Amino acid sequence: MKNEEFATALQRRIKSLIRQTNLHGVGLRGIMGTLCAAFFVLQSLFFISSCARMGSPDGGWYDDTPPRIVKTTPQDRSVNVSEQKITILFDEYIKVEDVTNKVVVSPPQLEMPEIKASGKRIIVELKDSLKPNTTYTIDFSDAISDNNEGNQMGNYTYSFSTGESIDTFEVSGTVLNAEDLEPIKGILVGLYDDLSDSVFKTKPFQRVSRTDSRGRFVVKGVAPGTYRAYALQESDGDYLFNHMSEVIAFSHDTYSPSSKPDIRQDTVWRDTLHIDSIRRVPYIHYYPDNIVLLAFQHPQTERYFVKAERTDANNFKVFFTYGNPQLPIIRGLNFDSRDAFLVEHSAKRDTITYWLRDTALVNRDTLNIEMSYLMTDTTGMLVTQTDTLEILAKTSYERRQKDLRKEFEKWEKEQEKKKKRGQPYDSIFPAKPLVPTWIIPKDMAPDRNISVVFPTPLAHIDTAAIHLYAKVDTLWYSAPFEFAPKDSLPRTYELLAEWRPGLEYSLEVDSAAFTDIYNLVSDDLKQGFKVKNSDDYGTLYVQLSGMTIDSTIIVRLLDKSGRMQKQTRAADGAAEFFYISPGKYYLSAFVDRNGNGVWDTGDYDADRQPEDVYFFPDAIECKAKWDVTERWNLTALPRDRQKPGAITKQKADKEKKQRNRNAERAEKLGIKYEPQ
C-alpha cells in the first residue's frame, strides 16, 4: 500500500473503534485501550510500509554503504601467526563472488584453501602447512559485497606473517599476448628470488598474483630482495612450467622492490554526471609498477598420432600433434598399397591426406593399414612407432550406390517428361563434372590475382585452354598470364597477370581444361570483371624509427576489425602500401628474425623470446587519390600502451564505482543529503 492508503485504513479503524466504544458505553479506560490499539496498528503499519519500500526513492534513503570489517582473527597484519583458519567479521551480511578467479592466496597453495562466506563472516582455511618467517596475503580483489544491495567493498587484501615482521612491498605490471599485444586475463604471475634459469620448471612460485581484465597484476607481500617475474597459464595446479601446452612468459630482467610517498588525485562524484571535488590523497607508491611480460604458447614439438578419419570415400587423413619432414610410411594389409596413394600434406606437415587413386579401392568400405611414423618417447626423443589401423568410410559403398540410383531415377523421370513433351532430351546419364571454385572479384584491385581451388587432385592441366582477354578502348586483346600452384595450399592455383587499372577483362576457360585423378573433367567458363582505377585507392608510406630498421621488419596493414589486409617488408627504413581502399586502418609490425615471413613464438628451453611485435598507437585514415605519410617510432611507447583500444578484443571490465544514489535523490527533492 501507499502512505495515503495506510492512513485512510487506519482512520477508518480508529473511527470504528470509537463508535464501538460509544455504543457499548465503555469508559475512559476503554477509550484509552482503543487509542493504544490504534497507536499499535499505526506503528505496525508504518513499520511494514517502511520495510516494504526499502531502497525505493519514495521510501527513504538507499543503502549505498559497502560492508565494513568489524574484526579479523588473527588480526590483520599480525606477526608470529600459527593459525591456519582466518575469520573476517563484517557489519552486515556479505557474499564472496567467483572465489576461484578473484581470490589469490600468496605464497601459492598447492592444496586449494577453503574460502566461504557465512552470514556476516568470511572463513578461510589454509590446507598447506605454513612456512616459517613468511608473509601471507589473501587478495580478495573486488569479490566482497553486501548480500542485499550488492555494494562492493572494493579491493581488499588480508595479510599476516609467520615471522617477526611482515613484508609490505608490491610489484605490478601487465601481461600481454606476445603475438598481438592483447591483454591476457586471469593468467598467474609469479616471482622468484632464485635467479637460476631452471627455477621455472623445478620450483613453485614464491609469490603469486593473477591478472585482471586489463592484463594488470599486483604481487603483494614482497620482501626486500632481487626477483625475476614469470607468467603461467596453469593446467595442473602445481605453479611451475611442466607442460608444453601451458602459456608462459619469462624474462631475464631482475627487479628490486622499493617504495616512496606519493600523491594521487581522487575524484569525488556528486552523482553519476557531476564531479563534487578532486582530492589530493597521500599514499605509498610501490616500485616497479611497469613490468611488461609477453606471454606465448610453447611450440608443440612433442609428436603424437591423434586420429585417422575417412570423411570422403576417395581419401583418408591422418592427424598428428606436430609435423615432421619425414612422412608416415603406409602399408596396406587388405589391399596393395604400392602406388595406391597421391599424398598431400598441410604446411606444417601435421595433417596428411592420402588420396586413393584406384576407384576399386575407393569402393572398399574398410581399409586396414600398417602405419610407421616418428613419435616422441618419454625422454623427448623421436622414435619409430608402428600402429595397425582400421579406417572406415563414413558413408558405406551400399549407401553411396543407393544415393546414385535415386539420382539416376530422378534424371530418368525428367528425361521421360521431356520426351513426352517433344522437347530435346538425353539418353545417356551424364558423368559428374569436375567443379572448381573460381575466386574472381567483380571489381578487382590491381595488386590482387585470381584463385581457383579444386575439390580433388589434378592429373592434367591444359593451359592452352585458358584464355585471358583485356579490353582496350573498344577492342579485345589477348593478355599474357601465368597459371601456377599456390604455395602451401593443396589443390589451389593462381592466375597471375599484370593487371592494368581501369581495364575490363574476360576470363574464358574451355571445357576439359582440367582433369582430375578420377578422370573427371571441368566444364567451360566465361566470366568478365573489371580492375578498379588507381584513383579509387590511396597510398600509405610509413617511415620507421626507434631501432635498427632493415628487411627483418615486416609491417602489416590492419582493417578496423584488426584483420590483416596487406603485409610488406621494410626497405630503406620505410614500408609502402599501394592500392588501399578508402577507410580507417591500423598498423602492426614484427621483427622476422629467421626471415620466414611469419611470426614465430618463443622457446623456454632454447632461451628464445617470441619475435617482437609492435603497434602504431593511432588509427590512419586513407582516402581515394590521397598519399598518406606516417612516422612511426616503434619503441616510443611501452608495449602495454601501444595497441589501439578500437582493435583490442580483450576489453577491460566496467569499473564498479560505489553508488551515490542518495545524493541524486536529494538533488531531485531539492534538499541536502548528509551521509551517515
N, C-alpha and C positions, 0 to 999 in steps of 0.2 A: 504493500500500500504506500501511497504518498503521505506526506505530513498532514495535508488537509483532510484526507480520508480518515487517518488515525484520530485527528481532533474531533471530527464530526461524530465518529463512532463513540468516542469517549464521552462527548457532550450528551449524546442520546442516552448512554448508560447511566450517567450521573442523574439526569432528569428522571429517568425511570426509577432509580433507587429512592430519590426524594419523594416521588409520588407514592411509592410503596410505603415509605415511612409515614407520610401524612395520612394515607388511607388506613393504616393499621394503628395509628395513634402512638407511634413509638416516640419515646422521649429524647432528651439531649444525648444520652449515651448511644441510642440507636443512630441518631444523626451523625455523631462523631464516628461511629463504626462504619457508617455508609461512606463518609468522606475519606476515611482511611482506606477503605476498599477501593474507592475511586482513585486515590493517590497511588495505590499499589498497581492498579491497572494502568494508570498513566505512565508510571515509571517502567513497567514491563514493556508497554508498547513502544515507549521511546527507545529502550534498550534494543528491542527486536528491530525497530526501524533503523537504528544506527548500524547494527551488525549487518542487516540485510543490504545496506548501501555502502559498505566499507569499500573504499577505493573508487567510489563514484564521485564525479565533480559536484553532485548535489548533496553528498552525504558526509562532508568533512574532508580533511586533508588526506592526501595519498600517503602510503607507507613507501617512501623512497630511500629509507635508511638501510645501507648494507649491513650485513651481520658484523658484530664486533666480538673480538676474543675477550672472554672473561678470565680464563685461566688455562694454563698448559701444564701438563705433568709428564715428564720433568719440565721445569720452567724453560722457556725458550732461551737459547744461547747459554744453557748450563754447561758446566765442565765436570769432569770426573763422573760421567754418566755410565751406568752399567745396565740400566733397564732397557729392554727391547720392545716395550709397549709404551706408546705415546698417546696421550689423550689431550685433545684440544676442545675446550668448552666455550660455547658461544652464548650470546644473549637472546637467541631465538632459534627456532627450528631451522636446520640447514640441510642442503644436499650437495653432493660432490658428483660432478658430471665427467664422463669419459676418463676415468682414472687411468686406464692403460696408456692413453696417448698424452694426457695432460700432466700427470703427476710423475715426477722423476726423483728417484732416490739416489743420492751420491754419497759415498762410493757405490757403484752399481751392485745390485744384489743378484747373485746367481740363482737363489731361490726367491721367487717373487714374494714381496711383502703383502700382507693383507691390509687393505685400506678400505674402510667402510664408514658411512655416516649413520648415526643412530640418535634420532631426536635432535638434541642440541649439541651433540658431540661428534667429533671425528676420532676414530680409533685406528691407530697404525701399529701393526705388529710386524717387526722385522724378524725374518726367519733365519737369516745368516748370522753367524757369530760376529759380535762387534770386534773391530780391530783396535788394538791399543793405540793411544795417542793420535787419534784420527777425528777430524771434524766431519760430522754427518749433516747433510742438508736434505730436506724434503720439500721440493719445489712444487707447490700446488698450482702454479700459473694462475689462470682465471677460472679454475674448476669449482670454486666455492661460491654458492649463492644462497639466499634465504629460500625457504621452502614455499612460501606463499606468493610473493610478488616477483621472485627471480632476481632480486637486486644482487648484483655481483660484488663480492668483497674486493676484487682487484687482485693483482699478483701478490702472492703470499708465499714466503719461504720460512719454514721452521728449521732450526739448526741446534745442534748440541755437539759436545766434544767428549770423547772418552779419556782425554788427557787433561793437563793442567791449563791449557789455553785453547781458544777457538780461532780458527783461521777464517779471515773475512775477505780475502782478495777475490776478485771476479775477473774473468777474461771473456770477451764476447766477439762476435763476428757473424759471418754469413757463409752458408754452404750453397754453391751453385752447381748445376749440371755443367760439366766441362764442355759438352758438345754444343749447347745452345744458350748457356748462361741463365737458364731457368732456375729460380729459387726452388730448393728441394725442401718439402715439408715433411716433418716427422722423422728425419734421419738423426741418428745418435752422433754426438760429438764428444770425443774423449781426450783427456790429457794424460801424458806420461812424463815423469821426471827421469825415467830411464831413457837415454837418448840413443840406445843401440838400434840398429836397423831391423833387428829381428823381433823387437818387442811387440809389434802389432800382431804377430802370429803366435806369440808364446804367453802373453800375459793379458788378463782383462784390463779394461780401462781403469785408471787410478781415480779420476774424477770424470763425471759424465753429465751431459745435458741433452736436450732434444730441440730441434729447430721448430719454429712456428711457421705460419703460412707465408711469411716473408723470407723464409730461409734463415732467420736470425736465431742465434743461440746465445745463452749466457751460462757459463760454467761457474758455479758459486762455491764458496768454502775452500778456496785455493790457498795453499800455504806458500810462503816465500820460496823461491827456487827458480829453476830453469826448466821449461817444458817444451814438448812438441805436441801439436794438435793433429788429430785424425778424425775422419768421419766414417761411419759404418752403417749400412742398412742391414740390420740384424736378420738372420734367418733361423738361428737356433738358441739364442739367449745366453751365449757364453761371453759376449762382449769382447771378442777378438776375431780377427780375419782368418777364417779357415775354409771358406767355400768360394770358389771362383764366381759363383752366381751373385755374390754379395756386392752391392755398390759401395765403393770406398773412395776416400780421399786421403792423401798423405803429402807431407812436405818436410823438407829438411830445415825449414825455418824454426828458430827457437824463440821462446817468449818468456820474459821475466815479469811477473805481475807487479803492479805498483798502483798508487792512488794519490790523489791530491784534492783539496777542497775546490769546489767549483760552484757556479751559479747557473740555474736554468730558469727559463720563463714558463710559468704555468698559466694557462688561460682559464679564467673562471667565467662560465656561461650563465647569464641570467635566465635564458631559456634556450630552445634549440636554434634560434636565429640570432640572438643578441649576446654580445660579449659584455660581461659585467666589469671585469678588470683583468689585468695581466700582472701576476705576482712574480717577484724575483725570489726564488727559493734556493737556499744554500743546500748542497748535497756533496757526497763524496764521489768523485769521478774515478772509476777504476780503469786501468790500462793493462794490456792492449784492448781496444774496443773495435778494431777494424780488421780482424783476421778474415781472410777470404780463402775458403777451401774449395777446390774444384774437384767434384766427385765424378766418378766414371765406373762403368762395369768392366771388370777384368776380362780380357779376351778368353773366350771359351775354348781353350786349347785341348781340353780333355775330349777324346773322340770315342763316342759310343754309338752303336746301332740303335736307332729309335724304333722304326717300323718299316714295313713294306705294304704298299697298297696298289690295287688294280682297279681304279675307278672306271676306266675305259678298257674295253676288251683288247684293244690293239697295243697297249703298253702297260708297264708297271713301274712304280717309283720306289726307291729306297731312300730313307732319310737317316742322316747322321747328325750328331750334335756339333760336329766340326768337320771341315773339309780336309782333304789331303790330295796332293798331286797324283798319288797312286790310287787309281780307281779300283773298286772291288773286282774280283775275278768270279765270274758266274759259270757254273757247270750244271747243265740240265740233267735231272735224274729220270724224268719220264719223257724226255724229248732230246733231240740232237741240238745242242746249243752252239755248234760251230757255225759261224756266220749267221746266227739267228737274230741278232740284235743290231739296231742302229742306236748308238749311245749318245745321249745329251747330258749335260751337267750344268748346274747353276754356276754363277760367277764365283762363289766361294767353295764349290765342289762338295757342298754338304747335302745336296739333293741330286740324285742321278736318275735319269729316265731311260728305260730300256724299251725301245720301240720294236715290236715283233714284225719281222719282215714277211714271214710266211703267213698267208691267210688261214692255212690249216692250223697253224699254231694259235692264231687269233681266236679260232673257233673252239679251242680247248678250254674248258672251264677251270681246270686246275693245273697249275704249273708247279712242279716240285723241283727246287733248285738247291744247289750247294753253293754258298757264298763265302769266299775268303776275303778278308779285309783287315786293315790295320786298326787296332783298338788300344786305348790307353790302359795299362795294367795298374796294379796298386802302387807301384813305385814311380808312376808317371811316365813310363817309357811306352813307346808304340810297339806292340807285338801283333803277330798274325793270329787272327781268330777265324774259325770256320764254323758257320751255322748252316743247319738244314731248314729250309723254309717251304711252306706250302702256301702258294699265292692263289687266291680265289678271285675270279671275276665278280665284280659287284652285280652285274646282270648276266644271268646264265645264257648259254647259247640257245636253249629252247625258248626262253623268253624273247630273245632278240629275233629269232625266226618267227615267232608268233606276231610280234610287232610288225615285222616286214610283210607278213601275209595280210595283216589288216591294212597296211598302207597300199599293197597291191590291189586288194579288193576295192578299196575306195577309188583308186585310179581307174580300175576296170569299169566301175559303175559310171564314172564321169565320161569315159570314152563311149560307152553304150548310149548314154543320153545324147552326146554329140552326134553319133551315128544316126540315131533315130530322127534327129532334127535336121539332118542333111548338112551338118557342119563338119569342117575338117577335124579328123581325129587321128590318134596314134595307135598303131597296132603292136608296138614294141615298148615294153616298160622301160623308161629312160633310166640310165645309170645316174647315181648321185654325182653332182659335180664337186670339184674342189672349190671351196668358198673362202677365199682370202678376205681379210679385213683391211680395207684401204683407209688410211688416215690422211685425208686431204682437206685442209681448211678451206672454207669458201672464200675467205679473204685472208691471204697468207702474207706473213711478214717476209721481207727479202732474205732474212738470215735463217729461215726455217726450211725444212725439207719434208718430202712426202715419205710416209712409212707404210709398210704392209706386213701383216702378221698372218702366217699360215697355220691352219689347225693341225697339220701333220708334216713330217719332214719331206722335203722335196727330193725327187730323183733327177729332175731335169728342169732347166730354165732356158727358154728361148728368148734371149734379149732382143733378137731381130723382130720379135712380135710385139715389142713395146715401143710406142711412138709418143714423142712429146712435141707439141706444136706451140709456137708463140705468134700472137697476132700483132703485127707491126703496121700501124695505120689501118688499112682495110684488108691486108693480105696476111695469110698464114704461112709461116716458115717453120721448117724442122729445127728444133732446138737440141743442142748436144746435152747429154746427161750421162750419169753413171748409175748402175744398179748394183748395190753391194750389200753383203750381210752386215747387220749392226752388231758391234762388239758386245759380247757377254749376254746377248738376248737371243735365245734359241728361236729359230724359225721367223726371225724378224729381219727385214731388209729395208734399205733406204734408197730412194731415188734422189740423187744429188744433181743439182744443176745450178748455174749462175743465174739466179732469179733477178730479172730486171724490174725495178719498181714501176708500177703503173701499167704493166702489160697484162693482157689476158692470155691464158694458156689452156691447152686442151690435152689431156692425157688419154690415149687410146691404146688399149691392150687387146690383141687378137685372142680368139679362143685357143685353148690348148697351149698358151704361153708357158703355163706351169703344170708339171706333172709330179704327183707325189709318189711315195714308195709303194702305194697300193694301186697305182695306175689310174687314179682319179685325175681328171684334167679340169682346168679352170675355164669359166665362160669368158666371153668378151666383156670389155668395159670401155665406156666413153664418158669422161667427166671433165667439165670445164671449171675453171677457177681463175681468180684474179689476184695478182700480187699488189698489195697496197702501195700507195705512193709514198715517197720519202717524206713529203710534207705532213703525213699523218702521224709521224713519230717525232720523238725528242731524242736528244743525245746527252749522256752524262759522263763527265770527266771527273775523276777523283784523284786528288793529289795526296799521297800518303806520306806520313812522317811519324816520328816518335820512336823509331827503331831502324835497324838496317833493312831497307826495302829492296828486295830482289825478287827473283822469279819464284821463290818459295812461298810468297804471299799470294793466296787466292782470295779474291773478293767476290762476294755473292750479292746479287740484287734480289731483294725480297718484296713480295707484294704486301698488301695491308693485312693479310692473314698470317704473314711470316713464312709463306711458302716461297722456295727459291724459283726465280724466273730466269735468271741468267747467271753465268759464272765465268770469270776470266782471271788469268794470271797477271800479276803486276809486272809492268815493264817500264824501266827508266823511272821508277818511283811513282808510277801512276797506273790507274785502272780505267779502262774506257768501255762504255756500254753504248751500243748503237741500236737503233730501231726500237725505242722504248715507247710503248703505248701510253697516252696521257693518263695520269693518275698519281696516287701517293705511293711512295716506295721507301724501303729501309735498306740498310747495308750491314752486312756482316763480313768478317774475314777470318781466315785461319792460316797458320804457318804450316805449310805442307813439307814437313821435314824430310820425308822419304820420297817426295816427288811423285806419288801415285795418283794425285788428283782428288783424293777423298780424305775426309777427316779420320784420323786414327786415334784409338783410345790409348790409355796408358798401360803399364805393366809393373806391378809392385816388385815382383821377383827380379826383373831386369832393371829396377830403379829408373823407370822411364815414365815421365809425366805425359798425359794426353797432349795432343797438339793444341797450341794456344789459340783461343777463339776471342774475337773482339766484335763489338757492335758500335756502329755510329749512333750517337745518342738521340738524334733528331730525325723526323720524317723529311723526305725530299719530294718536292712537288715537280713532276715532269709534265711539260706541255708540248703539244704539237708544234713543230718548227722551232723549238727552243733548244739551245745548247746550255746545259747547266754545269757549272764547275763548283765542286765542293773540296774543301781542305779538311783532311781527317788525320788528326794526331791519334794514333791507335792507343797510346798509353796515357793520354791526358787525364782520363778519369779512371779511378779504380774499377775493377771488373764488376763489382756489385752495383755500380751506378751507371753502367753503360747501356744496358738493353732498354729500349723504349717501352713504357708501360702499355702502349697500344698493342704490341705484339707479344707481351709477356702473358703466357697462358696461366701460370700459377699466380692467381690474384690473391692479394692479402685479404684475410678475413676482415669483415667490417668491424671496426673498433667499437667496443662496447663501453659507452660512457655512462657514468652514474646519472640516472634520470633526475630531472628537476621539474616534475610536473606541478608541484605546489606553487612554484614561482609563476609558472604560466597561468595557473588558475587564479592566483591572486591578482595578476595583471588584468585578467579579463573582468574580475569583480571590482577592480579599482581600489584594492586595499593593499596594505603592506604585509608581506609574509616574513615572519621571523622564524628561521629554522630552529627546531628544538635542540 
